[in-house]
Amino acid sequence: MPHAGAQPVAAPAAQTTAHEGILRRQAARESAARTYARALPIVPVRARGLTIEGADGRRYLDCLSGAGTLALGHNHPVVLEAIRKVLDSGAPLHVLDLATPVKDAFTTELFRTLPPGLADRARIQFCGPAGTDAVEAALKLVRAATGRDGLLAFTGAYHGMTAGALEASGGASTVRVGRLPYPQDYRCPFGLGGARGAELSARWTENLLDDTKSGVPSPAGMILEPVQGEGGVYPAPDAWLRRMREITAARGIPLIADEVQTGVGRTGAFWAVEHSGIVPDVMVLSKAIGGSLPLAVVVYRDDLDVWPPGAHAGTFRGNQLAMAAGAATLAYVRENGLAERAATLGARMLAQLRSLAAHHPCIGEVRGRGLMIGVELVDPHANAEPGAASAQQHLDAPLADLAPTAQPRPPAPELAAAVQRECLRRGLIVELGGRHSSVVRLLPPLTLTDEQATAVLDRLADALATAAHAHLR
């Protein structure tokens, strides 16, 4: 592959024609629900590491990474070797949930990485190959184990696209799930931010559970993301996560950690819950655990294992190639300290982006953890959003003397879309997220080099300057 920092080159006419034809046929044949293809009109034909080459001959630095799936980037040698080994062995590729040496090796490697308090007494359920099916399994599990039906989830959450997962996500319209405020500094629902906002979130949760007239009966479980990804890249404060663990444990409520996007080193720890030191009762895992191929599992405490045979199944839960690729990926991340590398490099990139923000008033906040980074764009010319100062009147003594924080500017989704387009013109693929799609998200592979990180940030800075000049004059 070419040098990762190389700028995209002009494509020959024949390549351009083929590229455009494929895109036209996609638009004519595929559903209106397609998403990434609309904002990223490229036709990948080759890829290695951080770099994708399109059918038109142009090259891109991929900071989408399959929405976080590609922990080692595209076509990493250890992943390809693991897949070839299975193919060359003559092993069956489809075996439902039967035991195989490949599955045993994957499970052994996965359990080796789990938080010790869970690994010591864990059970695993292989689900359908998408993370949303693992979420469904986790919700079904805690309902069966507790005999209760309701659930607690958080504003801004994203847990998948099936019915139960959507119901627990922030965009739900028909709800049987109690919704709790997720702590955040920049757009704190209490107008406070920081430890103050997180403390109010915890108190709200306790009150909701202990008030017999809250309208929320004791739930079957609480599901949360240690870092909200699609919600705008909001890392949960470690102290708040510990409070959630204490609150749920004291009331016999299973805590489900959705680590579909945060897992396998992404946030600077192998599992994002490790930053806070908590041990959840249930972990939902997908994306990177399959080493770029479809795989999803639920790992949970053995005393929750009350399912009868067939209580949750799926025809494609025995993907041998994904298990081989996943085991190779997990081992490579563990053996090469890539979680620690993500913490170091991510902190450096966040610091550089915050320096950039000092020169661009359209950057409202830079936030993230490890190599899970978000840049929220705002309209610097608009009035600040209304505050939540009235929340001050309801605080207990320890917080009563604290004033609300300054309120942020309104989000700028059109500017964010323009930045994404300008990035693509410069050969950089980024994703948008957040409540109003105003957060530019970076999810580079954990194998990102210092040189590649510099190239990514340079292209992003140039794209931001161009888009801001055009949109904010």
C-alpha positions in Angstrom: 0.0 0.0 0.0 1.1 3.6 -0.5 2.4 5.8 2.2 -0.5 6.5 4.6 0.0 10.3 4.5 -0.2 10.4 0.7 -2.8 12.7 -0.8 -5.4 11.2 -3.1 -4.5 11.2 -6.8 -6.5 11.9 -9.9 -8.1 8.7 -11.4 -8.0 7.6 -15.0 -11.2 8.2 -17.0 -12.0 4.4 -17.2 -11.7 4.0 -13.5 -13.9 7.0 -12.8 -16.6 5.7 -15.2 -16.7 2.2 -13.5 -16.8 3.9 -10.1 -19.7 6.1 -11.1 -21.6 3.2 -12.7 -21.4 1.2 -9.5 -22.7 4.1 -7.4 -25.6 4.7 -9.9 -26.6 1.0 -9.7 -26.4 1.1 -5.9 -28.7 4.1 -5.7 -31.2 2.5 -8.1 -31.2 -0.9 -6.4 -30.7 -0.4 -2.7 -33.2 0.8 -0.1 -33.7 4.3 1.1 -32.4 3.1 4.5 -28.8 3.1 3.3 -26.7 5.4 5.4 -22.9 5.5 5.1 -23.2 5.2 1.3 -25.0 8.6 1.1 -22.3 10.6 2.9 -19.3 8.5 1.6 -19.8 8.0 -2.2 -16.8 5.7 -2.6 -16.3 2.2 -4.0 -13.6 0.4 -2.0 -11.7 -2.2 -3.9 -8.5 -2.7 -1.9 -7.5 -1.9 1.7 -4.7 -2.4 4.1 -4.3 -1.0 7.6 -5.5 2.6 7.7 -5.7 3.0 3.9 -8.6 2.3 1.5 -8.3 2.5 -2.3 -11.4 3.2 -4.3 -12.5 1.9 -7.7 -11.6 5.4 -9.1 -8.0 5.0 -7.9 -8.2 7.5 -5.1 -6.8 6.6 -1.7 -8.3 7.4 1.7 -7.3 7.3 5.4 -10.1 5.4 7.1 -11.1 6.8 10.5 -14.4 5.0 10.4 -13.0 1.5 10.7 -16.2 -0.2 10.1 -17.8 1.8 12.9 -15.1 0.6 15.2 -15.0 -3.0 14.0 -11.5 -3.0 12.6 -9.3 -2.9 15.7 -6.3 -3.8 13.6 -7.3 -1.9 10.4 -8.0 -3.5 7.1 -6.6 -7.0 6.2 -4.1 -7.2 9.0 -1.7 -10.1 8.4 -2.5 -12.0 11.6 -6.2 -11.9 10.7 -5.7 -13.1 7.2 -3.4 -15.9 8.4 -6.0 -17.0 10.9 -8.7 -17.1 8.2 -6.5 -19.0 5.8 -5.6 -21.5 8.4 -9.2 -22.4 8.9 -9.9 -22.5 5.2 -6.9 -24.7 4.5 -7.7 -27.1 7.3 -10.9 -28.3 5.8 -12.8 -27.5 8.9 -16.6 -26.9 8.6 -17.5 -23.2 8.3 -21.1 -23.5 9.6 -21.8 -25.6 12.6 -24.6 -23.8 14.5 -23.6 -23.9 18.2 -21.6 -27.1 18.2 -18.2 -27.2 19.9 -15.2 -26.9 17.7 -11.5 -26.3 18.3 -11.8 -22.9 16.7 -14.6 -21.9 19.0 -12.7 -23.2 22.0 -9.7 -21.2 21.1 -11.8 -18.0 20.7 -13.6 -18.5 24.0 -10.3 -19.2 25.9 -8.7 -16.0 24.5 -11.8 -13.9 25.2 -12.1 -15.1 28.8 -8.4 -14.4 29.2 -9.1 -10.7 28.6 -12.3 -10.3 30.7 -12.3 -8.3 34.0 -11.2 -10.9 36.6 -14.3 -10.6 38.7 -16.4 -11.7 35.7 -14.0 -14.1 34.0 -13.9 -16.2 37.1 -17.5 -17.1 36.9 -18.6 -16.2 33.4 -20.9 -17.9 30.9 -21.1 -17.0 27.2 -23.9 -17.1 24.7 -23.1 -16.9 21.0 -25.8 -14.9 19.3 -26.7 -13.9 15.8 -23.8 -12.1 14.2 -24.9 -8.5 14.9 -24.4 -6.6 18.1 -28.1 -5.7 18.2 -29.0 -9.4 18.6 -26.6 -9.7 21.5 -28.4 -6.7 23.1 -31.7 -8.5 22.6 -30.2 -11.6 24.2 -28.9 -9.6 27.2 -32.4 -8.0 27.8 -34.0 -11.4 27.5 -31.5 -12.9 29.9 -32.0 -10.4 32.8 -35.8 -10.6 32.4 -35.7 -14.4 32.7 -33.2 -14.3 35.6 -35.1 -11.6 37.7 -38.7 -12.4 36.7 -39.1 -8.7 36.1 -39.9 -6.9 32.8 -38.9 -3.2 32.9 -35.5 -1.8 32.0 -33.4 1.3 32.7 -31.5 2.9 30.0 -30.0 6.4 29.3 -30.7 9.4 27.2 -28.4 9.5 24.1 -28.0 5.7 24.1 -27.6 3.5 21.1 -27.9 -0.2 21.4 -28.8 -1.4 17.9 -31.6 -1.5 15.3 -33.9 -4.4 16.4 -37.1 -3.7 18.3 -35.9 -4.3 21.8 -32.5 -2.6 21.2 -34.2 0.4 19.7 -36.5 0.6 22.7 -33.5 1.0 25.0 -31.9 3.6 22.7 -32.2 7.3 22.9 -34.3 7.7 19.8 -37.1 5.4 21.0 -40.7 6.5 20.3 -42.7 3.7 22.0 -41.1 3.1 25.4 -41.4 0.5 28.1 -38.0 1.5 29.4 -37.3 4.0 32.2 -35.0 6.7 30.8 -32.2 8.2 33.0 -30.0 11.2 32.3 -26.5 10.3 31.1 -23.8 12.6 32.5 -22.1 15.0 30.2 -20.2 18.2 30.7 -21.0 20.2 27.5 -24.8 19.8 27.3 -25.5 18.7 30.9 -29.3 18.3 31.3 -29.0 20.0 34.7 -27.0 22.9 33.5 -24.1 22.0 35.8 -21.7 19.6 34.1 -18.7 17.8 35.6 -18.9 16.0 38.9 -22.0 18.1 39.9 -24.1 17.0 36.9 -22.9 13.4 37.4 -23.9 13.5 41.1 -27.4 14.7 40.2 -27.7 12.0 37.7 -26.9 9.4 40.3 -29.3 11.0 42.8 -32.0 11.0 40.2 -31.5 7.3 39.6 -31.6 6.5 43.3 -34.8 8.5 43.8 -36.5 6.9 40.8 -35.8 3.4 42.1 -36.7 4.1 45.8 -39.7 6.3 45.3 -42.8 4.0 45.4 -44.7 6.6 43.3 -42.0 7.2 40.7 -44.0 5.1 38.2 -40.9 2.9 37.5 -41.1 -0.5 39.2 -38.0 -2.4 40.1 -36.4 -3.2 36.7 -35.0 -6.4 35.2 -31.7 -4.6 34.5 -29.9 -1.4 33.6 -28.1 -1.1 30.3 -25.4 1.5 29.6 -22.5 2.3 27.4 -19.2 3.2 29.2 -18.7 5.7 26.3 -21.7 6.7 24.3 -20.6 6.5 20.7 -23.5 7.3 18.4 -24.8 9.6 21.1 -21.9 12.0 20.5 -18.7 10.4 22.1 -19.5 11.0 25.8 -17.2 9.0 28.2 -19.0 8.2 31.4 -17.2 9.6 34.5 -15.5 6.8 36.4 -16.9 7.9 39.7 -20.4 7.9 38.2 -20.0 4.4 36.8 -19.0 3.2 40.2 -22.1 4.8 41.6 -24.3 3.0 39.0 -22.6 -0.2 40.0 -23.3 0.4 43.7 -26.9 1.5 43.1 -27.8 -1.6 41.0 -25.9 -4.1 43.2 -27.6 -2.8 46.3 -31.0 -3.3 44.7 -30.4 -6.6 43.0 -30.6 -5.1 39.5 -28.3 -6.7 36.9 -26.0 -4.1 35.2 -25.4 -4.6 31.5 -22.4 -3.0 29.9 -22.7 -2.5 26.2 -19.1 -2.8 25.0 -20.0 -3.4 21.3 -18.0 -0.3 20.2 -15.9 0.4 23.2 -14.3 -3.0 23.6 -11.0 -4.6 22.6 -8.7 -1.7 23.5 -10.6 1.1 21.8 -10.8 3.4 24.8 -7.3 2.8 26.2 -8.3 -0.2 28.3 -9.1 -3.6 27.0 -12.7 -3.1 28.1 -14.0 0.4 28.9 -15.5 -0.6 32.2 -11.9 -1.3 33.5 -11.3 2.5 33.7 -13.7 2.7 36.6 -12.8 -0.7 38.1 -16.4 -1.9 38.0 -17.4 -5.5 37.1 -20.8 -5.6 35.3 -23.1 -8.6 35.6 -23.5 -8.8 31.8 -21.3 -7.6 28.9 -22.5 -7.3 25.3 -19.7 -7.7 22.8 -19.5 -7.5 19.0 -17.7 -5.5 16.3 -14.0 -5.8 17.0 -14.3 -9.2 18.7 -14.8 -10.8 15.2 -11.6 -9.4 13.8 -13.5 -7.7 11.0 -16.1 -10.5 10.5 -19.6 -10.8 12.0 -19.6 -12.1 15.6 -21.6 -11.2 18.7 -21.8 -12.7 22.2 -23.2 -12.0 25.6 -20.9 -12.8 28.6 -22.6 -12.9 32.0 -22.4 -14.1 35.6 -23.1 -17.8 36.0 -26.0 -17.3 38.5 -27.9 -15.5 35.8 -27.7 -18.6 33.5 -31.4 -19.7 34.0 -32.2 -20.1 30.3 -33.7 -23.3 29.1 -32.2 -24.8 25.9 -33.2 -22.7 22.8 -34.2 -19.7 24.8 -32.0 -17.6 22.5 -30.6 -19.0 19.3 -29.5 -18.0 15.8 -28.6 -19.9 12.7 -25.4 -18.1 12.1 -24.0 -18.1 15.6 -21.2 -20.5 14.8 -19.2 -18.5 12.3 -15.8 -20.3 12.4 -13.9 -17.7 10.3 -15.1 -14.9 12.6 -14.0 -16.8 15.7 -10.6 -17.5 14.2 -10.2 -13.9 13.1 -11.5 -12.7 16.5 -9.2 -14.9 18.5 -6.2 -13.6 16.5 -7.3 -10.0 17.0 -7.8 -10.4 20.7 -4.5 -12.0 21.2 -2.7 -9.4 19.1 -4.2 -6.5 20.9 -3.3 -8.1 24.3 0.2 -9.2 23.4 1.2 -6.0 21.8 -0.3 -3.6 24.4 -2.5 -1.9 21.8 -4.9 -0.7 24.5 -2.1 1.2 26.3 -1.0 2.5 22.9 -4.6 3.8 22.2 -4.5 5.6 25.6 -1.2 7.3 24.9 -1.9 8.2 21.2 -5.5 9.1 21.9 -4.5 11.6 24.7 -2.0 13.2 22.3 -4.6 13.6 19.6 -7.2 15.0 22.0 -4.7 17.6 23.2 -3.9 18.6 19.6 -7.5 18.9 18.7 -8.2 21.0 21.8 -5.3 23.3 20.7 -7.1 23.5 17.3 -10.3 24.4 19.0 -8.7 27.5 20.6 -8.4 28.9 17.1 -11.9 27.8 15.8 -14.9 29.1 17.8 -17.1 26.7 15.8 -15.6 23.8 17.8 -17.8 23.6 20.9 -16.0 20.7 22.6 -13.4 18.0 21.9 -13.9 14.8 23.9 -13.3 11.1 23.9 -11.3 8.3 25.4 -8.4 6.5 23.8 -9.0 6.3 20.0 -12.7 7.1 20.3 -12.7 10.8 19.7 -15.5 13.4 19.0 -15.3 17.0 17.9 -18.7 18.8 18.4 -19.3 21.7 16.0 -21.5 24.6 16.9 -22.7 27.9 15.4 -20.6 30.5 17.1 -22.8 33.3 15.8 -26.0 32.0 17.3 -27.2 32.7 20.8 -26.3 30.2 23.6 -29.0 27.7 24.3 -31.3 28.3 27.4 -29.7 27.2 30.6 -31.1 25.0 33.4 -30.5 27.3 36.3 -33.7 26.4 37.9 -32.1 23.0 38.8 -30.0 24.9 41.3 -33.1 25.5 43.5 -33.5 21.7 44.0 -30.0 20.8 45.1 -29.1 19.6 48.6 -26.7 21.4 50.8 -23.4 20.0 49.4 -24.3 21.4 45.9 -26.4 24.4 46.8 -23.7 27.0 46.5 -22.6 25.9 43.0 -23.7 28.1 40.0 -24.7 26.6 36.7 -22.1 26.4 34.0 -22.1 28.6 30.9 -24.5 27.2 28.2 -23.1 26.0 24.9 -23.9 27.3 21.4 -26.4 25.5 19.3 -25.2 22.5 17.3 -24.2 23.0 13.6 -25.1 19.8 11.7 -24.8 21.5 8.3 -21.2 22.6 9.1 -20.4 19.1 10.4 -21.7 17.6 7.1 -19.5 20.1 5.2 -16.5 19.1 7.2 -17.1 15.5 6.4 -17.3 16.3 2.7 -14.2 18.4 2.8 -12.4 15.5 4.7 -13.4 13.1 1.9 -12.1 15.5 -0.7 -8.7 15.4 1.1 -8.7 11.6 1.4 -10.0 11.2 5.0 -13.0 9.2 6.0 -14.8 10.3 9.2 -18.2 9.6 10.7 -20.8 12.0 12.1 -22.8 11.4 15.3 -24.4 13.1 18.2 -27.9 14.3 18.8 -28.0 16.5 15.7 -25.3 14.8 13.7 -23.0 17.7 14.6 -20.1 15.6 16.1 -17.2 14.6 13.8 -16.1 11.2 15.0 -12.7 9.5 14.7 -12.4 5.8 15.2 -9.0 4.9 13.7 -7.5 1.4 14.0 -5.5 0.7 17.1 -2.5 0.1 14.9 -2.4 3.9 14.0 1.2 5.2 13.8 2.3 8.6 15.0 2.9 9.6 11.4 -0.6 8.5 10.4 -2.2 10.4 13.3 -0.4 13.6 12.2 -1.8 13.1 8.6 -5.3 12.5 10.0 -5.3 15.6 12.1 -3.7 17.7 9.4 -6.4 16.8 6.9 -9.1 17.3 9.5 -7.8 20.8 10.4 -7.6 21.8 6.7 -11.1 20.5 6.0 -12.5 22.3 9.1 -10.9 25.6 8.1 -12.3 25.4 4.6 -15.8 24.4 5.7 -15.9 27.0 8.5 -14.8 29.8 6.1 -17.6 28.8 3.6 -20.4 28.4 6.2 -19.7 31.0 8.8 -18.8 34.1 6.8 
